[in-house]
Amino acid sequence: MPTYCVIGTNRGLGLEFVRQLAASPDNTIIATVRPDADRTDLEKVVSPTTHILECDTASVPSVHIFSNKVARNVLAGADGPSTTKIDYLIVSAGVNGSPSDQDSLALNPVLLSEQMAVNVVGPAKVLEFLVDRKALSSSVRVINMSSGLGSVALTAESPARKYVGYSLTKAALNMLTVHQGHDIRARGLSQAVVVSMDPGWVKTRMGGEGAQIEAEVSIAGMLKVLHGLKDEDNVSFFGNNGERKPW
Ligand SMILES: NC(=O)c1ccc[n+]([C@@H]2O[C@H](COP(=O)([O-])OP(=O)(O)OC[C@H]3O[C@@H](n4cnc5c(N)ncnc54)[C@H](OP(=O)(O)O)[C@@H]3O)[C@@H](O)[C@H]2O)c1
């Protein structure tokens, strides 16, 4: 009876994660949305064992309230604290507000700061507060949803560097994965595994109609990778079919 927590699920990749996970009645799912999000599509795919909670990852207080609700209302049994913990944490919420042709000599600091809040500080606080609330299993598997644009190695080789602000935040997210993978084990979750994943170029609002793959294919691939993660995969960067990506 695994418990999944998916952050950012009213549309896009997060919605498809919930759709595929909800197909199994054994899965308990914690699915988050922003307070003002349109939940219509999410409510069509959820299972009876899905809990929809509010979480705006750009707001530290919102993440704090969310983690308290997870610990008190979802994981705790009627008789008090329960042994139920989150087995899989998927942080999918993200934004790309960068113009595609913006280069590093014309960086918009306000836009960068907004993207950092959602793409880096949000994932950091989600994990921090869930660890603090003892909401994660000792062998929890965590995906930070990164991007090929966050790979310093791939960007260095690419003749077409684009979305500079977004790529900076995803590179920072990759560095966060490295720190979290070590820090979470030091906090006693001795078999925890934290990875970054590149979903590929996927047909969502962010990816656009011209993207290469359907969300269904990307998510099926990433769930296979997630379920196959071994302890020694901690602090790795994977593509949606399990190939290792360079940092
Ligand atoms: N699609 C691609 O080709 C692609 C490629 C590489 C990486 N990625 C990464 O994959 C992840 C999912 O992308 P996507 O394609 O599903 O994007 P999307 O279609 O634009 O959906 C983004 C999701 O993130 C949520 N979100 C945005 N800001 C949030 C906040 N402050 N708090 C909570 N949720 C928030 C959105 O909720 P609202 O509706 O409330 O805004 C929405 O559910 C992102 O991290 C993205 O960077 C995507």
PDBQT file of the ligand as one rigid body, heavy atoms in Angstrom, charges set to zero:
ROOT
HETATM    1  N1  LIG A 301       6.862  20.000 -20.412  1.00  0.00    +0.000 N 
HETATM    2  C1  LIG A 301       8.152  19.912 -20.690  1.00  0.00    +0.000 C 
HETATM    3  O1  LIG A 301       8.559  19.747 -21.861  1.00  0.00    +0.000 OA
HETATM    4  C2  LIG A 301       9.166  19.984 -19.580  1.00  0.00    +0.000 A 
HETATM    5  C3  LIG A 301      10.515  19.784 -19.920  1.00  0.00    +0.000 A 
HETATM    6  C4  LIG A 301      11.471  19.813 -18.925  1.00  0.00    +0.000 A 
HETATM    7  C5  LIG A 301      11.094  20.005 -17.613  1.00  0.00    +0.000 A 
HETATM    8  N2  LIG A 301       9.794  20.200 -17.297  1.00  0.00    +0.000 N 
HETATM    9  C6  LIG A 301       9.456  20.381 -15.875  1.00  0.00    +0.000 C 
HETATM   10  O2  LIG A 301       8.401  19.519 -15.508  1.00  0.00    +0.000 OA
HETATM   11  C7  LIG A 301       7.611  20.114 -14.477  1.00  0.00    +0.000 C 
HETATM   12  C8  LIG A 301       6.157  20.111 -14.887  1.00  0.00    +0.000 C 
HETATM   13  O3  LIG A 301       6.040  20.871 -16.087  1.00  0.00    +0.000 OA
HETATM   14  P1  LIG A 301       4.718  20.838 -16.969  1.00  0.00    +0.000 P 
HETATM   15  O4  LIG A 301       5.129  20.612 -18.358  1.00  0.00    +0.000 OA
HETATM   16  O5  LIG A 301       3.712  19.975 -16.346  1.00  0.00    +0.000 OA
HETATM   17  O6  LIG A 301       4.292  22.389 -16.824  1.00  0.00    +0.000 OA
HETATM   18  P2  LIG A 301       2.848  23.039 -16.867  1.00  0.00    +0.000 P 
HETATM   19  O7  LIG A 301       1.995  22.325 -17.827  1.00  0.00    +0.000 OA
HETATM   20  O8  LIG A 301       3.096  24.487 -17.072  1.00  0.00    +0.000 OA
HETATM   21  O9  LIG A 301       2.284  22.789 -15.377  1.00  0.00    +0.000 OA
HETATM   22  C9  LIG A 301       2.961  23.363 -14.300  1.00  0.00    +0.000 C 
HETATM   23  C10 LIG A 301       2.317  22.902 -13.025  1.00  0.00    +0.000 C 
HETATM   24  O10 LIG A 301       3.053  23.514 -11.943  1.00  0.00    +0.000 OA
HETATM   25  C11 LIG A 301       2.104  24.183 -11.114  1.00  0.00    +0.000 C 
HETATM   26  N3  LIG A 301       2.689  25.340 -10.451  1.00  0.00    +0.000 N 
HETATM   27  C12 LIG A 301       3.247  26.435 -11.006  1.00  0.00    +0.000 A 
HETATM   28  N4  LIG A 301       3.603  27.307 -10.052  1.00  0.00    +0.000 NA
HETATM   29  C13 LIG A 301       3.253  26.750  -8.868  1.00  0.00    +0.000 A 
HETATM   30  C14 LIG A 301       3.339  27.159  -7.520  1.00  0.00    +0.000 A 
HETATM   31  N5  LIG A 301       3.852  28.350  -7.178  1.00  0.00    +0.000 N 
HETATM   32  N6  LIG A 301       2.883  26.337  -6.554  1.00  0.00    +0.000 NA
HETATM   33  C15 LIG A 301       2.341  25.139  -6.885  1.00  0.00    +0.000 A 
HETATM   34  N7  LIG A 301       2.219  24.685  -8.141  1.00  0.00    +0.000 NA
HETATM   35  C16 LIG A 301       2.664  25.498  -9.122  1.00  0.00    +0.000 A 
HETATM   36  C17 LIG A 301       0.996  24.616 -12.057  1.00  0.00    +0.000 C 
HETATM   37  O11 LIG A 301      -0.154  24.974 -11.320  1.00  0.00    +0.000 OA
HETATM   38  P3  LIG A 301      -1.101  26.227 -11.797  1.00  0.00    +0.000 P 
HETATM   39  O12 LIG A 301      -2.027  25.708 -12.838  1.00  0.00    +0.000 OA
HETATM   40  O13 LIG A 301      -1.799  26.640 -10.536  1.00  0.00    +0.000 OA
HETATM   41  O14 LIG A 301      -0.186  27.293 -12.346  1.00  0.00    +0.000 OA
HETATM   42  C18 LIG A 301       0.867  23.346 -12.884  1.00  0.00    +0.000 C 
HETATM   43  O15 LIG A 301       0.130  22.366 -12.188  1.00  0.00    +0.000 OA
HETATM   44  C19 LIG A 301       8.175  21.528 -14.277  1.00  0.00    +0.000 C 
HETATM   45  O16 LIG A 301       9.028  21.524 -13.160  1.00  0.00    +0.000 OA
HETATM   46  C20 LIG A 301       8.956  21.782 -15.551  1.00  0.00    +0.000 C 
HETATM   47  O17 LIG A 301       9.995  22.699 -15.375  1.00  0.00    +0.000 OA
HETATM   48  C21 LIG A 301       8.809  20.194 -18.245  1.00  0.00    +0.000 A 
ENDROOT
TORSDOF 0
